[in-house]
Amino acid sequence: MKRTVVSVVSLLLVACGGGGGGGTSGSGGISTSTGTGTSTINSSPATSTSTFAASATLANLCVTPRSNTADQQGTVADEKAYLRSFVDETYLWYKDVPSNLVDANYATAQAYFDVLKTTAKTASGALVDQFHWSQTTASWNAAASGISEDYGIRWAEQASVPPRNWIVIEVAPGSSAALAGVKRGDKLTSVDGVDFIYDNTQVGKNTFNQGLFPVAVAPHKFGFNGNAEISLTPATYLAATVQKVQTINTPNGLVGYFVFDDHLAKSEAELIAAINQLKAANVSDLIIDMRYNGGGLLRISSQLAYMVAGPTATNGKIFEQLTYNDKLIAKNMPFPFYSVGTTQALPYLGLNHVTILTSRATASASESVINSLRGIDVVVDTIGGTTRGKPYGFVPQDNCGYTYFAIQFKGVNNKGYGDYSDGFAPTCNAPDDFTRARGDIAETMLATALSYRQTKVCPAVAAVPQAVLRESSLDFKMVRPASQEMRILIDLPRL
């Protein structure tokens, strides 16, 4: 998925006391809280009388109409009115939206949308809804296609106030960072000549934001590991979602492994190729590395679960039961295990056990894979850290050049379970070893998965030396936009 530099709210800007914005959940789509709500939040009576006009009568009335679209001349007030009606009609917790909001107090429709959500908190004190945001339709369409225009770096943020600590956790093949030799485990030490670790001036913060989250395609200089700076320019590349497909010999059978990072439409073909390769190798077990997979299309999640379990386990079972608010009860539906792809029947391994590598960055549609397989009695071991906790989803809604994301449904598995708002705790805790590439059998998460598979005993987690850059689920956050933590029904029209 696109690591868009435009829609990310700068973590540095927020952490250092500057302004927010952008409609993402916290810093670059990452929140420090640990829960996302329960199934009992919207517990008010089912009867409700709306005082808002139908959203269909307000759609496409835009302050700046786009040419060759359905847009018509309107006002900012029209755009706000559309959003208020859209939220009232489709938002899962529409009854909990504050009633005292004054639209005129918000300069833009996007700023108004940001507050059109529940303020309820879970028992742990976290906000129920951490996944409410908007972005330009152009950037969303690019993201959904898998086309990226950025440096190709995924960052782990362990501290964004001095002494700062940002580490490269992944470099996309073919990106400008990859071509310049940036690698996993590199520590950011300077940006455009300014000390990234210790500088605490406003000029320095501005420099960091401009370099890390540029709004134009222009070169910026970055220093890693205290070395001389190198120049990187955001560039376009096609991001692969499935990588490092391989087989691993173990004392009790051949184990398949692959990295899966995003649930995009293009993932279908990539997953089919991976499963076919492993099926031909006759693997007896599987490890899927989804430690950085924030989700995406629910259809792809369903297809992957089917390709793991096969027809015998999924026949007559549901992948998820989707439940909407009381105005949309007719939309409630069972979401199936898809056995057929866009152009062909899907291959399958027919396994009754799978291991998934997880972290706090594993979210939404990725969690659906775990939950749905457990719902049909496939044993799922998770190795790494606790997942994000997002049993909710939405249908993206476009209006006047922006795409809006408001939680519209909750999903439960075939056994009726979906209350994992604090995430799935791992079968075995294991730190993410930045000193080794993913897919290296000595990398801590993968090594732990292989060991547990053999012994059914979680290995002791050794103390990590200060000199070694590793993380646990407690001390690292991925820097990414909210658009990479999602469960979406993009194949459906407006609600």
Summary of the structure (lengths in Angstrom):
residues: 495
radius of gyration: 22.4
end to end distance: 24.5
largest distance: 68.6
contacts: 1729
relative contact order: 0.16
helix: 24%
strand: 25%
